[in-house]
Amino acid sequence: MGEKEGFNIFKAMAYIDRKYLFLMIFVVVLGPILFPIGIPIKVGKNTRLYYSYLDELESGDVVYWIGATYRSFMEVKSGYVATLRTIIEKDAKLIVVYSEGDEQAVFQSVMGNPDTNTPGILTPLMEKSDYKYMEDYVELGMILVGGEAAYVSLARNFQDFIHNDYKGTSIEGTFLDEVHTAEDIALIVHAGPLGGIGADGFGRHFALDFGVPYLGNVIGVGISTTQAWIDTGIVKGMLESGRGGAELEFLIGHPGVGLRAMDCMTLGHYYFIALVIVGNIGYFGWERQAMLEEKRPTGDEQI
Amino acid sequence: MTVPLFEFTATIVGIFCTWSLYTQFFAKPTPFRSIVSNAYIGIGMGMVTVINMWFIYNNGILPLMRGEWWMAIGIVLSALMISRINRKYSYLARLPLAITVGTGLGLGLRTQITTSFIKQVLAMIVPPIVPGDITQSIYNSTNIIVALCLIMFFVYTRELKGPLSHTIRLGAAFLYIGLGTIFAQTFMGRLSMFTGYMQQIMTPEWKIPYTLGIAAIIFGATIVMDRYGLLDKYG
């Protein structure tokens, strides 16, 4: 087989036990959480573009908020909270819609549940700004499960199809009386899609047909696909996963979990690069040699 | 700092479930992981069922009782979908499925062609050189070259010989670079998700000793069970 006795650094690099690799990931992530370092970050072009649309919001503007599931929330939490904070501070109105059941729990973990008096992350800001349910924001529930018909109804004939919120309470007398078509919408924010955005219903029926600005707080997997949609003009801006959220926190001047997580992200990426280098050294220094030696004719001297 | 009992209990259970699932990295089945993963599926399905039934009640039954009679059509069509569980009557589910698919296609086809095809092609028609903007010029030129090479890579109708064969190799190289980029972005996203959740179970500070303590207990128990061969028996 061509194996040599004794310690071989290349063999060690090629066959590192996975348990130790995963243990190091925990060390690299938990370490900066316990002992913050404060590595500086730079704000990217996409985040500035995203923020520019938020900054243009005025009091009374109506914003569609498409919820994030728990699967994406942990990744985009910083951008999710920072965006909502900006919307509340601008006194814009929110129409909250979901496509999955847990999106509501995620939203209420941030904005609280007024029925049960359960506070959320932004409840202090909401109390300070007098931002109230049914006056400033309404949760319509899982209406997006209606598929294409739901998107078209929301875009073209809101009043004929939407009569109550997720609890069955009538929305008559709220700010939604002024919403008829997508022309009455100032902005759409997809708070945490599981992939890219642009080809979905809001991109096609709102952004394409009515030119409503469409922003996305996308997870890592969706960044490259969403960039393609930004190039077409359908999507106007995006936050790139946790890093984008941290940049937005920096821009709005409210440091939060995103900025604190950047130390972990930086060290995690350095660790990953180191693993790639070590793995390649191990491959070219041992595995490849071992494969080549296997192909040689027998008769090699064995120690 | 006093923590409400419900929040404390939920946090402890959440931390226990987290580290139990992370015993996945031990590369052997563990009883902690088995219990929590099965419970997660069951609880998740239960929660989805309750939320969906509540949604149907609030948005279907209540409006029906208020006089919106057309909601009955939706409720009946939805009920027909359940006929799929019975082989004899499963054909009834084709009606609501046909209505849903047909409506979706009819409403969405125009926009899908415009956004996914026409707009994407138009976005590729850019000047290769932008006077005064080197970055954009590089970006545009790269877009055009990579797009052309990738299109050539996927031409299977005839063999491409001579200079065109080089574009195929370039196209393949660009494809690998693109896939590698997507993989790197996926890793970034997963790391971000992992970091976000670790922050969730480590802040505020009162959670730290519980997080680290429960991790030590679970991983310690796993190592001990592995040493005495109990993982194979109880995993």
Boltz contact constraints between the chains, C-beta under 6 A:
constraints:
  - contact:
      token1: [A, 22]
      token2: [B, 25]
      max_distance: 6.0
  - contact:
      token1: [A, 29]
      token2: [B, 195]
      max_distance: 6.0
  - contact:
      token1: [A, 29]
      token2: [B, 198]
      max_distance: 6.0
  - contact:
      token1: [A, 33]
      token2: [B, 202]
      max_distance: 6.0
  - contact:
      token1: [A, 74]
      token2: [B, 193]
      max_distance: 6.0
  - contact:
      token1: [A, 74]
      token2: [B, 196]
      max_distance: 6.0
  - contact:
      token1: [A, 74]
      token2: [B, 197]
      max_distance: 6.0
  - contact:
      token1: [A, 75]
      token2: [B, 189]
      max_distance: 6.0
  - contact:
      token1: [A, 75]
      token2: [B, 192]
      max_distance: 6.0
  - contact:
      token1: [A, 75]
      token2: [B, 193]
      max_distance: 6.0
  - contact:
      token1: [A, 75]
      token2: [B, 196]
      max_distance: 6.0
  - contact:
      token1: [A, 77]
      token2: [B, 196]
      max_distance: 6.0
  - contact:
      token1: [A, 101]
      token2: [B, 48]
      max_distance: 6.0
  - contact:
      token1: [A, 101]
      token2: [B, 51]
      max_distance: 6.0
  - contact:
      token1: [A, 141]
      token2: [B, 55]
      max_distance: 6.0
  - contact:
      token1: [A, 142]
      token2: [B, 55]
      max_distance: 6.0
  - contact:
      token1: [A, 147]
      token2: [B, 104]
      max_distance: 6.0
  - contact:
      token1: [A, 148]
      token2: [B, 104]
      max_distance: 6.0
  - contact:
      token1: [A, 148]
      token2: [B, 107]
      max_distance: 6.0
  - contact:
      token1: [A, 148]
      token2: [B, 108]
      max_distance: 6.0
  - contact:
      token1: [A, 149]
      token2: [B, 103]
      max_distance: 6.0
  - contact:
      token1: [A, 152]
      token2: [B, 107]
      max_distance: 6.0
  - contact:
      token1: [A, 167]
      token2: [B, 58]
      max_distance: 6.0
  - contact:
      token1: [A, 168]
      token2: [B, 58]
      max_distance: 6.0
  - contact:
      token1: [A, 168]
      token2: [B, 62]
      max_distance: 6.0
  - contact:
      token1: [A, 199]
      token2: [B, 116]
      max_distance: 6.0
  - contact:
      token1: [A, 204]
      token2: [B, 111]
      max_distance: 6.0
  - contact:
      token1: [A, 204]
      token2: [B, 115]
      max_distance: 6.0
  - contact:
      token1: [A, 208]
      token2: [B, 111]
      max_distance: 6.0
  - contact:
      token1: [A, 208]
      token2: [B, 115]
      max_distance: 6.0
  - contact:
      token1: [A, 219]
      token2: [B, 189]
      max_distance: 6.0
  - contact:
      token1: [A, 220]
      token2: [B, 185]
      max_distance: 6.0
  - contact:
      token1: [A, 220]
      token2: [B, 186]
      max_distance: 6.0
  - contact:
      token1: [A, 220]
      token2: [B, 188]
      max_distance: 6.0
  - contact:
      token1: [A, 220]
      token2: [B, 189]
      max_distance: 6.0
  - contact:
      token1: [A, 221]
      token2: [B, 186]
      max_distance: 6.0
  - contact:
      token1: [A, 221]
      token2: [B, 189]
      max_distance: 6.0
  - contact:
      token1: [A, 223]
      token2: [B, 185]
      max_distance: 6.0
  - contact:
      token1: [A, 224]
      token2: [B, 182]
      max_distance: 6.0
  - contact:
      token1: [A, 231]
      token2: [B, 123]
      max_distance: 6.0
  - contact:
      token1: [A, 232]
      token2: [B, 119]
      max_distance: 6.0
  - contact:
      token1: [A, 232]
      token2: [B, 123]
      max_distance: 6.0
  - contact:
      token1: [A, 234]
      token2: [B, 115]
      max_distance: 6.0
  - contact:
      token1: [A, 241]
      token2: [B, 189]
      max_distance: 6.0
  - contact:
      token1: [A, 241]
      token2: [B, 192]
      max_distance: 6.0
  - contact:
      token1: [A, 242]
      token2: [B, 192]
      max_distance: 6.0
  - contact:
      token1: [A, 257]
      token2: [B, 199]
      max_distance: 6.0
  - contact:
      token1: [A, 261]
      token2: [B, 195]
      max_distance: 6.0
  - contact:
      token1: [A, 264]
      token2: [B, 195]
      max_distance: 6.0
  - contact:
      token1: [A, 268]
      token2: [B, 191]
      max_distance: 6.0
